[in-house]
């Protein structure tokens, strides 16, 4: 596979702007480039800026831990602090991921730019269909992005009324006294906005590159259905002792191999990240559910925690399920392509059988090797909540027991 690297990485290739699927990367680049985390623009300055931001989050995280285990903090504030700490860890992991895996992500983007087929390869109708689905993906991510922005707004307004910090934390200096409080409030307020944009921007990025792979499987399937019968009927036309049907299938096999390798590279990057996201989402949803149903002290932020994270994990599971479904649908497309018209080409038929066998093994994004990203995984989470298998009260009781036990040992 030949990877072409752009000389000027400040701009995307022009053909992407007109592609029915790849244009999503334009939106993603604008968002992530504004945060200096776009993989193709990583340099010494962005590394320095990301280091400052990560160090700020780590310092806030220490303050959040002190807040959670403070014996003067009640149960609801401790649960809110744990949820906020999980969100901070998610943001830090995305920043670190953009630095550590910048080269690998850049190679994946180069493959998408130049090796993936254009969305209009099968005609304008397929291009329109993929464009509409791309808008659906963008709209779906935008819906739970509003929850993240609403959370950022609530994190600024509610703590100001209570004279508290936007991200529940406690530092060694008197952070609730003026002028320290005003400085901490502005500092954490800016980071709250960065958290919302960072998390949703990275989600749109990862979902977009998986969606481009899904779209390529759709294009490959339709390309075989539209062109193989015509190529098989013109079998008498030979080029270098190979028929037109053979050349067409060779082109499709090469593209299928590119898709398999690209999805493997994406899965290698995302597998641990998705597992952390999955665990963090379950923990945050549990805490927000506890605050909404048991404590009922505040509604705004716990509700946005719940809706935002459930929407977030649903989009990942949905796009992972589509990748499984479309990768396996290629087998049916080959069986229905008209292979019987090339009955005398044994090598071609053997190749078709091999592609069918490979297509029957679904291409998946795993949860760190513990599961598969699909709608079945999402429904298991929903079933756990419905059946009461995830008991947040048990988790909070363990945290409180640890806090009380720690303070008793400290007093002794």
Secondary structure, DSSP 4 states (H G I P E B T S, - for coil): ------S-TTS--HHHHT-TTTTHHHHHHHHHHHTT--GGG--HHHHHHHHHHHHHHHHHHHHHHHHHT-TTS-HHHHHHHHHHHHHHHHHHHHHHHHHHTHHHHHHHHHHHHHTSPPTTTT-HHHHHHHHHHHHHHHHHHHHHHHHHHHHHHHHHHHHHHHT--SS----SS-TTSTTHHHHHHHHHHHHHHHHHHHHHHHHHHHHHHHHHHHHHHHHHHHHHHHHHHHHHHTTT-EETTEEHHHHHHHHHHHHHHHHHHHHHHHHHHHHHHHHHHHHHHHHHHHHHHHIIIII-S--HHHHHHHHHHHHHHHHHHHHHHHHHHHHHHHHHHHHTS-GGGGTT-HHHHHHHHHHHHHHTS----BSTTS-B-SHHHHHHHHHHHHHT-S-HHHHHHHHHHHHHHHHHHHH-
